[in-house]
Amino acid sequence: MLSKTPAQIIRLAKKYKVEFTTTEDGSQLAINTKRAAIAFVDMLNDDFLKSEFSGGLYKINGKSSIS
């Protein structure tokens, strides 16, 4: 179960130029295209990054934990 509501996920996705919609009642994300499905999986995998130095937004393919 996700800890974010569909509305919160949509707001976060917009930062990365990913567009999601919700079902008619607003209770679920509507993932109707292959592109939306891939973007959602990328978000689940934390494959988006905002640089603390440049402020740029990036999609990353690999990461290493530093904690």
KEFIGU-304607 format. One record per atom (N, C-alpha, C): x, y negated, z negated. Coordinates in steps of 0.1 Angstrom, whole numbers, padded with zeros to 4 digits, always signed. Each point is the difference from the previous one (the first is absolute). Example, Ala and Ser with C-alpha at 12.3 -4.5 7.8 and 13.67 -1.06 7.14 Angstrom:
# KEFIGU-304607
+0132+0057-0078-0009-0012+0000+0009-0012+0000-0004-0011+0007+0009-0011+0000-0008-0011-0008
END
This chain:
# KEFIGU-304607
+0008+0012+0000-0008-0012+0000+0009-0012+0000-0004-0010+0008+0008-0013+0001-0003-0009-0011+0009-0008-0005-0002-0009-0011-0004-0014+0006-0001-0001+0013-0004-0013+0006-0014+0002+0007-0008-0011-0001-0013+0001+0007+0002-0002+0015-0009+0003+0008+0001-0003+0015+0003-0014+0003-0007-0009-0008+0003-0015+0003+0014-0004-0004+0006+0006-0010+0014-0003-0004+0009+0006+0011-0003+0012+0005+0009+0006+0010-0001-0009+0013-0012-0005+0004-0001-0008+0012+0008-0013-0002-0001-0006-0012+0008-0013-0002+0015+0003+0001+0005+0011-0006+0014+0003+0001+0004+0003+0014-0008+0008+0007+0003+0004+0014+0001-0013+0009-0008-0010-0002+0001-0012+0008+0013-0007-0001+0007+0001-0011+0014-0005-0002+0009+0006+0010-0002+0012+0004+0008+0008+0009-0006+0000+0014-0010-0008+0002-0006-0001+0013-0007+0013+0005-0005+0007-0010-0008+0012+0002-0014-0003-0003-0009+0004+0009-0015-0003-0002-0007+0012-0003-0007+0000-0012-0009+0011-0004-0014-0006-0001-0010+0008+0001-0013-0003-0003-0006+0009-0011-0011-0003-0005-0007+0009-0009-0013+0006+0006-0005+0010-0007-0013+0005+0004-0010-0011-0003-0012+0003+0005-0010-0011+0000-0003-0004-0015+0000+0009-0009-0002-0004-0014+0012-0005-0007+0012+0000+0006+0012-0005-0005+0007+0008-0011-0005+0013-0001+0006+0008-0010+0012+0009+0004+0002+0000+0013+0011+0008+0006+0007-0007+0011+0013+0003+0002+0006-0004+0013-0005+0007+0011-0002-0007+0012-0004+0007+0012+0013+0001+0009+0005+0012+0001+0012+0002+0008-0005+0008+0012-0002-0008+0011-0007+0005+0012+0010+0002+0012+0012-0004-0002+0009+0001+0012+0013+0007-0005+0008+0005+0010+0013+0006-0003+0009-0010-0006+0000-0013+0005+0008-0010-0005-0003-0003-0015-0013-0001-0003-0003-0003-0014+0004+0012-0009-0001+0012+0005+0003+0012-0008+0015-0001-0003+0008-0002+0010+0015-0001-0002+0004-0011-0009-0007-0012+0001+0003-0011-0009-0003+0003-0014-0012+0007-0002-0004+0004-0014+0011+0009-0006+0004+0010+0008+0010+0010-0005+0013-0008-0004+0004-0009+0009+0012-0008-0003-0001-0008-0013-0012-0005-0002-0003-0008-0013+0001+0010-0012-0005+0012+0002+0000+0009-0011+0015+0004-0003+0008+0001+0010+0014+0003-0002+0009-0012-0003-0006-0011-0003+0007-0012-0003+0010-0004+0011-0004+0002+0013+0009-0003+0011+0000-0014+0004-0006-0009-0007+0001-0014+0003+0007-0007-0011+0008-0011+0003+0009-0006-0009-0001-0015+0002+0000-0008-0010+0001-0014+0001+0014-0004-0006+0009-0006+0008+0013-0003-0005+0000-0011-0010+0006+0002-0011+0001-0010-0011+0009-0012+0004+0009+0003+0010+0010-0010+0004-0006-0009+0012-0004+0007+0010-0005-0008+0012-0015-0003+0000-0007+0008-0008-0015-0001+0000-0006+0007+0012+0008+0007+0008-0004+0007+0012-0008+0012-0004-0009+0005+0009-0007+0012-0002+0006+0011+0010+0002+0012-0006+0006+0010+0008-0007+0013-0002+0000+0009+0011-0004+0014-0001+0013+0008-0001+0001+0008-0010+0013+0007-0001-0003+0015+0002+0010+0007+0004-0001+0015+0002+0007+0008-0010+0008-0006-0009+0006+0008-0010+0003-0009-0012+0001+0006-0012+0003-0008-0011+0007+0008-0011+0008-0006-0008+0006+0007-0011-0004-0007-0013-0003+0007-0010-0004-0005-0013+0012-0006-0007-0001-0012-0006+0011-0005-0007-0002-0002-0015-0011+0006-0005-0003-0001-0014+0003+0013-0007
END
